[in-house]
Amino acid sequence: MNALEPTPVPLPLTSQPILVVGATGAIGSQVVQALLVRGARVRVFVRSPEKVSTLPDDVERAVGTLEDREAIARALKGVRAAFYVSPHDAAEETLAGNFVSACEREGVRLVFSGVHAGGATRLSRFVQRTLFGLMMPHYKPKLRLAERVRTSRTSAVVLVPGNYYQMDEVCRDEVQAGRYPLPLGLVPRVDTRDVGEAAARALLDPALPSGDYSLVGPESLSGEQTAAHWSAALGHAVSFAPDLALTDALFERAYGGRKALDCQKSYRLVGKISVKTTPAQVAQTAFLLGRAPRTFAEYTHDTAAAWQAGNLAAEPQEAPRPVLAS
């Protein structure tokens, strides 16, 4: 078996579905795929069924919005556990509150992935939340809603991922041209596929203790190291040339709106910090995955091969390459 395939950990499957919110997003889509690989019954909560038209027919579609409490209650009926990732929305705290409260009423385990100031006690988390909020005021609502999940009556599992490897895909054209422009100090990074698999484990394993879990790759990466990995994967030199103005433009082009703003503000922080990945964080990730986390070298190798295959396929049509959203 390939070492990067999901480890067939024997988890109890029942007829009860797992609900996934944000099934079309970077993380939600990976959660859906990881659940399907494991044979789970899956229900997705979407604004429109057309957005998930490519999913298998046996994936249940629950239609509604996070503003609609009745729609949330209908979507949660009979489910075993639910996955939630906060949308990029000005009302993110209210939306999260609607969903968490509904999970509490229905007795549904909640698995959440997002920004969180972890810690064993409320006091330690409050201190961490306060410090992080001073560095990143824009993230205060995200930190508050994560704490709401953490302290909810849902036996919650809070996944705290590092910076996604796949964020680099917004600068595909620049990387292929030999320049890595995203600001990176030294930050923990992780593959979104690993996040999806870890979430699937938490959703399917009722014996998994509640609490917060770090999700990281084997090591923190700087901008220079990231560029070096791209150089090796692409077979030509890629230099680290951080450019905030270009970064802002790339996220605006890839996402627009609130998501672009969140990413732009995030990279103003990750470009300045130096945070080493700890052995404990790697151990937590490996515990959830049942294997070692994917390395950035593996990700860049896979992605460079996919880019090359796509470029070769597109050459006869001379079609422009879009910027890929993570």
C-alpha positions as a Python dict, from the first residue, in 0.01 Angstrom:
ca = {
    (1, 'M'): (0, 0, 0),
    (2, 'N'): (121, 352, -78),
    (3, 'A'): (231, 520, 246),
    (4, 'L'): (17, 824, 163),
    (5, 'E'): (-306, 631, 120),
    (6, 'P'): (-554, 647, 410),
    (7, 'T'): (-460, 389, 670),
    (8, 'P'): (-746, 138, 699),
    (9, 'V'): (-805, 196, 1068),
    (10, 'P'): (-1112, -14, 1160),
    (11, 'L'): (-1365, 251, 1256),
    (12, 'P'): (-1728, 166, 1331),
    (13, 'L'): (-1960, 256, 1046),
    (14, 'T'): (-2334, 288, 1105),
    (15, 'S'): (-2632, 376, 891),
    (16, 'Q'): (-2623, 729, 1034),
    (17, 'P'): (-2481, 986, 793),
    (18, 'I'): (-2202, 1234, 858),
    (19, 'L'): (-2292, 1596, 777),
    (20, 'V'): (-2032, 1813, 608),
    (21, 'V'): (-2069, 2190, 591),
    (22, 'G'): (-1858, 2366, 328),
    (23, 'A'): (-1833, 2061, 104),
    (24, 'T'): (-1722, 2270, -196),
    (25, 'G'): (-1436, 2438, -10),
    (26, 'A'): (-1067, 2354, 16),
    (27, 'I'): (-1112, 2156, 338),
    (28, 'G'): (-1473, 2042, 319),
    (29, 'S'): (-1416, 1879, -19),
    (30, 'Q'): (-1123, 1684, 124),
    (31, 'V'): (-1334, 1574, 421),
    (32, 'V'): (-1606, 1444, 188),
    (33, 'Q'): (-1355, 1247, -18),
    (34, 'A'): (-1189, 1100, 291),
    (35, 'L'): (-1526, 990, 429),
    (36, 'L'): (-1629, 832, 100),
    (37, 'V'): (-1300, 640, 77),
    (38, 'R'): (-1379, 495, 420),
    (39, 'G'): (-1727, 385, 316),
    (40, 'A'): (-1916, 636, 528),
    (41, 'R'): (-2261, 763, 448),
    (42, 'V'): (-2227, 1134, 372),
    (43, 'R'): (-2471, 1424, 374),
    (44, 'V'): (-2364, 1772, 260),
    (45, 'F'): (-2522, 2105, 359),
    (46, 'V'): (-2520, 2339, 60),
    (47, 'R'): (-2691, 2648, -71),
    (48, 'S'): (-2760, 2480, -403),
    (49, 'P'): (-2741, 2113, -515),
    (50, 'E'): (-2579, 2230, -840),
    (51, 'K'): (-2265, 2320, -644),
    (52, 'V'): (-2206, 1953, -563),
    (53, 'S'): (-2332, 1803, -887),
    (54, 'T'): (-2007, 1611, -935),
    (55, 'L'): (-2045, 1417, -610),
    (56, 'P'): (-2178, 1060, -626),
    (57, 'D'): (-2555, 1025, -633),
    (58, 'D'): (-2560, 846, -297),
    (59, 'V'): (-2424, 1157, -122),
    (60, 'E'): (-2727, 1320, 41),
    (61, 'R'): (-2794, 1686, -32),
    (62, 'A'): (-2939, 1905, 243),
    (63, 'V'): (-3020, 2248, 104),
    (64, 'G'): (-3012, 2564, 312),
    (65, 'T'): (-2799, 2839, 457),
    (66, 'L'): (-2631, 2895, 791),
    (67, 'E'): (-2864, 3190, 849),
    (68, 'D'): (-3162, 2952, 841),
    (69, 'R'): (-3189, 2772, 1174),
    (70, 'E'): (-3472, 2550, 1055),
    (71, 'A'): (-3268, 2435, 756),
    (72, 'I'): (-2975, 2356, 986),
    (73, 'A'): (-3202, 2153, 1215),
    (74, 'R'): (-3334, 1954, 917),
    (75, 'A'): (-2982, 1886, 792),
    (76, 'L'): (-2873, 1756, 1133),
    (77, 'K'): (-3165, 1516, 1183),
    (78, 'G'): (-3036, 1166, 1234),
    (79, 'V'): (-2669, 1242, 1172),
    (80, 'R'): (-2391, 1089, 1375),
    (81, 'A'): (-2142, 1375, 1362),
    (82, 'A'): (-2095, 1702, 1174),
    (83, 'F'): (-1799, 1882, 1025),
    (84, 'Y'): (-1791, 2261, 1030),
    (85, 'V'): (-1547, 2510, 884),
    (86, 'S'): (-1633, 2876, 923),
    (87, 'P'): (-1713, 3059, 599),
    (88, 'H'): (-1538, 3384, 515),
    (89, 'D'): (-1828, 3603, 619),
    (90, 'A'): (-1867, 3920, 823),
    (91, 'A'): (-2132, 3738, 1029),
    (92, 'E'): (-1910, 3435, 1094),
    (93, 'E'): (-1970, 3437, 1470),
    (94, 'T'): (-2348, 3441, 1431),
    (95, 'L'): (-2339, 3167, 1168),
    (96, 'A'): (-2117, 2949, 1383),
    (97, 'G'): (-2341, 3011, 1682),
    (98, 'N'): (-2644, 2894, 1484),
    (99, 'F'): (-2472, 2572, 1387),
    (100, 'V'): (-2314, 2493, 1723),
    (101, 'S'): (-2641, 2549, 1907),
    (102, 'A'): (-2821, 2319, 1667),
    (103, 'C'): (-2560, 2047, 1720),
    (104, 'E'): (-2605, 2081, 2096),
    (105, 'R'): (-2982, 2045, 2065),
    (106, 'E'): (-2955, 1739, 1840),
    (107, 'G'): (-2679, 1572, 2042),
    (108, 'V'): (-2442, 1566, 1743),
    (109, 'R'): (-2063, 1551, 1781),
    (110, 'L'): (-1902, 1854, 1618),
    (111, 'V'): (-1566, 1847, 1442),
    (112, 'F'): (-1432, 2192, 1356),
    (113, 'S'): (-1126, 2302, 1159),
    (114, 'G'): (-994, 2654, 1183),
    (115, 'V'): (-801, 2916, 1376),
    (116, 'H'): (-795, 2844, 1747),
    (117, 'A'): (-588, 2946, 2049),
    (118, 'G'): (-539, 2604, 2204),
    (119, 'G'): (-475, 2510, 2562),
    (120, 'A'): (-583, 2268, 2832),
    (121, 'T'): (-783, 2522, 3035),
    (122, 'R'): (-1015, 2813, 2963),
    (123, 'L'): (-767, 3049, 3127),
    (124, 'S'): (-471, 2934, 2917),
    (125, 'R'): (-680, 2964, 2601),
    (126, 'F'): (-798, 3310, 2704),
    (127, 'V'): (-438, 3425, 2745),
    (128, 'Q'): (-338, 3280, 2408),
    (129, 'R'): (-648, 3427, 2245),
    (130, 'T'): (-572, 3771, 2388),
    (131, 'L'): (-211, 3766, 2271),
    (132, 'F'): (-300, 3645, 1924),
    (133, 'G'): (-580, 3899, 1903),
    (134, 'L'): (-332, 4178, 1971),
    (135, 'M'): (-113, 4057, 1684),
    (136, 'M'): (-404, 3990, 1451),
    (137, 'P'): (-716, 4193, 1543),
    (138, 'H'): (-890, 4074, 1228),
    (139, 'Y'): (-892, 3722, 1373),
    (140, 'K'): (-1068, 3801, 1701),
    (141, 'P'): (-1411, 3681, 1577),
    (142, 'K'): (-1255, 3358, 1446),
    (143, 'L'): (-1087, 3297, 1781),
    (144, 'R'): (-1411, 3359, 1970),
    (145, 'L'): (-1616, 3126, 1753),
    (146, 'A'): (-1352, 2852, 1782),
    (147, 'E'): (-1368, 2881, 2161),
    (148, 'R'): (-1748, 2856, 2136),
    (149, 'V'): (-1702, 2524, 1956),
    (150, 'R'): (-1434, 2407, 2200),
    (151, 'T'): (-1656, 2466, 2505),
    (152, 'S'): (-1981, 2346, 2347),
    (153, 'R'): (-2182, 2045, 2464),
    (154, 'T'): (-2094, 1849, 2151),
    (155, 'S'): (-1787, 1645, 2256),
    (156, 'A'): (-1613, 1875, 2010),
    (157, 'V'): (-1290, 1801, 1828),
    (158, 'V'): (-1112, 2119, 1719),
    (159, 'L'): (-853, 2074, 1446),
    (160, 'V'): (-593, 2351, 1427),
    (161, 'P'): (-411, 2325, 1093),
    (162, 'G'): (-98, 2508, 992),
    (163, 'N'): (-67, 2713, 675),
    (164, 'Y'): (-192, 2501, 385),
    (165, 'Y'): (59, 2378, 129),
    (166, 'Q'): (-213, 2431, -132),
    (167, 'M'): (-216, 2807, -72),
    (168, 'D'): (89, 2818, -299),
    (169, 'E'): (-135, 2738, -595),
    (170, 'V'): (-256, 3098, -608),
    (171, 'C'): (90, 3189, -737),
    (172, 'R'): (126, 2901, -983),
    (173, 'D'): (220, 3122, -1277),
    (174, 'E'): (478, 3310, -1072),
    (175, 'V'): (633, 2990, -934),
    (176, 'Q'): (653, 2836, -1279),
    (177, 'A'): (823, 3155, -1397),
    (178, 'G'): (1085, 3122, -1120),
    (179, 'R'): (956, 3344, -840),
    (180, 'Y'): (782, 3262, -510),
    (181, 'P'): (613, 3587, -396),
    (182, 'L'): (412, 3489, -86),
    (183, 'P'): (562, 3625, 240),
    (184, 'L'): (666, 3344, 475),
    (185, 'G'): (876, 3379, 787),
    (186, 'L'): (900, 3034, 943),
    (187, 'V'): (560, 2869, 976),
    (188, 'P'): (405, 2526, 1034),
    (189, 'R'): (246, 2406, 710),
    (190, 'V'): (19, 2112, 626),
    (191, 'D'): (-142, 1937, 330),
    (192, 'T'): (-521, 1985, 300),
    (193, 'R'): (-553, 1615, 218),
    (194, 'D'): (-416, 1538, 564),
    (195, 'V'): (-667, 1778, 719),
    (196, 'G'): (-948, 1594, 540),
    (197, 'E'): (-828, 1255, 657),
    (198, 'A'): (-781, 1372, 1016),
    (199, 'A'): (-1132, 1517, 1018),
    (200, 'A'): (-1272, 1189, 883),
    (201, 'R'): (-1105, 1003, 1169),
    (202, 'A'): (-1257, 1240, 1423),
    (203, 'L'): (-1602, 1217, 1264),
    (204, 'L'): (-1604, 838, 1251),
    (205, 'D'): (-1435, 748, 1579),
    (206, 'P'): (-1660, 817, 1879),
    (207, 'A'): (-1380, 703, 2111),
    (208, 'L'): (-1151, 985, 2001),
    (209, 'P'): (-1117, 1223, 2298),
    (210, 'S'): (-1260, 1571, 2255),
    (211, 'G'): (-1024, 1868, 2260),
    (212, 'D'): (-795, 2055, 2024),
    (213, 'Y'): (-543, 1887, 1795),
    (214, 'S'): (-264, 2043, 1592),
    (215, 'L'): (-236, 1943, 1226),
    (216, 'V'): (106, 2003, 1073),
    (217, 'G'): (357, 1871, 828),
    (218, 'P'): (688, 1729, 954),
    (219, 'E'): (856, 2070, 984),
    (220, 'S'): (804, 2443, 966),
    (221, 'L'): (903, 2607, 638),
    (222, 'S'): (1048, 2945, 555),
    (223, 'G'): (1000, 3127, 228),
    (224, 'E'): (1350, 3031, 121),
    (225, 'Q'): (1290, 2663, 198),
    (226, 'T'): (957, 2672, 18),
    (227, 'A'): (1117, 2818, -293),
    (228, 'A'): (1394, 2556, -278),
    (229, 'H'): (1137, 2276, -275),
    (230, 'W'): (964, 2426, -578),
    (231, 'S'): (1301, 2451, -752),
    (232, 'A'): (1362, 2079, -696),
    (233, 'A'): (1012, 1979, -805),
    (234, 'L'): (1005, 2195, -1119),
    (235, 'G'): (1364, 2138, -1222),
    (236, 'H'): (1455, 2505, -1249),
    (237, 'A'): (1549, 2780, -1008),
    (238, 'V'): (1269, 2943, -806),
    (239, 'S'): (1374, 3240, -594),
    (240, 'F'): (1202, 3368, -282),
    (241, 'A'): (1094, 3724, -362),
    (242, 'P'): (819, 3828, -116),
    (243, 'D'): (588, 4094, -252),
    (244, 'L'): (285, 4204, -49),
    (245, 'A'): (130, 4404, -331),
    (246, 'L'): (149, 4105, -564),
    (247, 'T'): (24, 3874, -290),
    (248, 'D'): (-280, 4098, -239),
    (249, 'A'): (-350, 4100, -612),
    (250, 'L'): (-319, 3722, -638),
    (251, 'F'): (-568, 3658, -360),
    (252, 'E'): (-806, 3918, -499),
    (253, 'R'): (-792, 3748, -839),
    (254, 'A'): (-824, 3397, -696),
    (255, 'Y'): (-1098, 3460, -440),
    (256, 'G'): (-1221, 3816, -410),
    (257, 'G'): (-1440, 3943, -129),
    (258, 'R'): (-1402, 3847, 234),
    (259, 'K'): (-1189, 3541, 164),
    (260, 'A'): (-932, 3748, -23),
    (261, 'L'): (-923, 3998, 265),
    (262, 'D'): (-873, 3723, 522),
    (263, 'C'): (-586, 3575, 322),
    (264, 'Q'): (-424, 3913, 265),
    (265, 'K'): (-428, 3991, 636),
    (266, 'S'): (-304, 3641, 723),
    (267, 'Y'): (4, 3676, 506),
    (268, 'R'): (95, 4001, 672),
    (269, 'L'): (133, 3794, 988),
    (270, 'V'): (293, 3477, 851),
    (271, 'G'): (551, 3686, 671),
    (272, 'K'): (681, 3816, 1004),
    (273, 'I'): (664, 3526, 1246),
    (274, 'S'): (906, 3246, 1323),
    (275, 'V'): (729, 2941, 1470),
    (276, 'K'): (891, 2600, 1486),
    (277, 'T'): (684, 2286, 1449),
    (278, 'T'): (717, 2080, 1767),
    (279, 'P'): (751, 1701, 1799),
    (280, 'A'): (427, 1701, 1999),
    (281, 'Q'): (239, 1865, 1710),
    (282, 'V'): (377, 1612, 1462),
    (283, 'A'): (283, 1329, 1699),
    (284, 'Q'): (-74, 1460, 1730),
    (285, 'T'): (-105, 1475, 1352),
    (286, 'A'): (38, 1125, 1307),
    (287, 'F'): (-199, 995, 1576),
    (288, 'L'): (-503, 1123, 1386),
    (289, 'L'): (-376, 1006, 1048),
    (290, 'G'): (-238, 669, 1151),
    (291, 'R'): (80, 756, 958),
    (292, 'A'): (335, 1032, 922),
    (293, 'P'): (203, 1359, 772),
    (294, 'R'): (278, 1439, 410),
    (295, 'T'): (595, 1636, 351),
    (296, 'F'): (608, 1955, 149),
    (297, 'A'): (851, 1782, -89),
    (298, 'E'): (585, 1519, -161),
    (299, 'Y'): (324, 1787, -219),
    (300, 'T'): (542, 1989, -457),
    (301, 'H'): (639, 1674, -649),
    (302, 'D'): (273, 1576, -695),
    (303, 'T'): (165, 1928, -783),
    (304, 'A'): (446, 1998, -1027),
    (305, 'A'): (363, 1673, -1209),
    (306, 'A'): (-4, 1770, -1226),
    (307, 'W'): (84, 2116, -1356),
    (308, 'Q'): (309, 1966, -1621),
    (309, 'A'): (41, 1721, -1731),
    (310, 'G'): (-213, 2001, -1747),
    (311, 'N'): (20, 2223, -1947),
    (312, 'L'): (86, 1949, -2201),
    (313, 'A'): (-285, 1882, -2238),
    (314, 'A'): (-358, 2252, -2284),
    (315, 'E'): (-83, 2328, -2535),
    (316, 'P'): (-278, 2237, -2855),
    (317, 'Q'): (-559, 2474, -2757),
    (318, 'E'): (-317, 2744, -2636),
    (319, 'A'): (-557, 2814, -2353),
    (320, 'P'): (-447, 3049, -2073),
    (321, 'R'): (-387, 2882, -1736),
    (322, 'P'): (-619, 3005, -1461),
    (323, 'V'): (-493, 3081, -1113),
    (324, 'L'): (-591, 2783, -899),
    (325, 'A'): (-782, 2843, -577),
    (326, 'S'): (-674, 2636, -280),
}
